[in-house]
Amino acid sequence: MTCLRVLLAGVVVLAGMPVLSGCVPMDSPNGSISSGFLGERRSPDAAIEDNLLAMKLRSYYMRSDKVSLANINVSVYQGEVLLTGTAASQEEIDTALDIAKNTRGVGKVHSELKVQHATLGDHTKDAWYTNEVKVRLLADEYVRGLDIRVETTKGIVYLTGTAQSVAERTRAIEIARQVSGVKEVVSYINVDGKSQPLSPKAESKPEKSPTVAPVRMGDSAPTDVPLKRGNTVTTAPIPSGSPKPGASIDSGF
């Protein structure tokens, strides 16, 4: 068993490592980019457990005759599961939730699944939104992008992960909101003041930025900042130079 865990750890490390060209690794089932755990605030052991748990859930959904894995995104961070995507019926949503809640190792389960249909065009746009938000998070000096996971369904961006402060979480939300075409940002980012801080620059006085996509806080997020639909979020200015829509992103594979 120990040898198996070591082997799996090696596989996860290799899958999460960027290539020498500086490309961003890809581990999301829908083909969007997502950072590996190297350099994250969570421990390597926790990252391995989260990856194994996500793999387990996907395998359960794949074997279920009531759930379509192709339409469901599974995000796991420190044992908390977030399900996003589309479903053909409420029965499919209920089944997906039951499977997740009864899977060993799962802490909380949050569902953003909705009974709706997504076209190929929707999937293409969502993949671009996810990639664009992730690239901007990774490029921003005020946010540790490796700590934040991004999923998108029909123009709604979902963020999970950890921030060291409310300011960092708010900054991440604002970066996602400013991506053209994003309809809404839903944050499940937890604030952990004990986690490793960013540079002192992250505490600099924020500047106002324009109102764009509305924000909704997930039920797992602290309520210290009452962000509601349509509220304006103030952060430091977003750096320019992010890829334009349609620009190719090298996944590293």
PyMOL commands that set and color helices and strands:
alter all, ss='L'
color gray80, all
select helices_A, chain A and resi 2-16+44-63+69-71+90-101+120-139+145-147+166-177+200-203
alter helices_A, ss='H'
color red, helices_A
select strands_A, chain A and resi 72-77+80-87+109-111+114-115+148-153+156-163+184-191+215-217
alter strands_A, ss='S'
color yellow, strands_A
deselect
rebuild
show_as cartoon
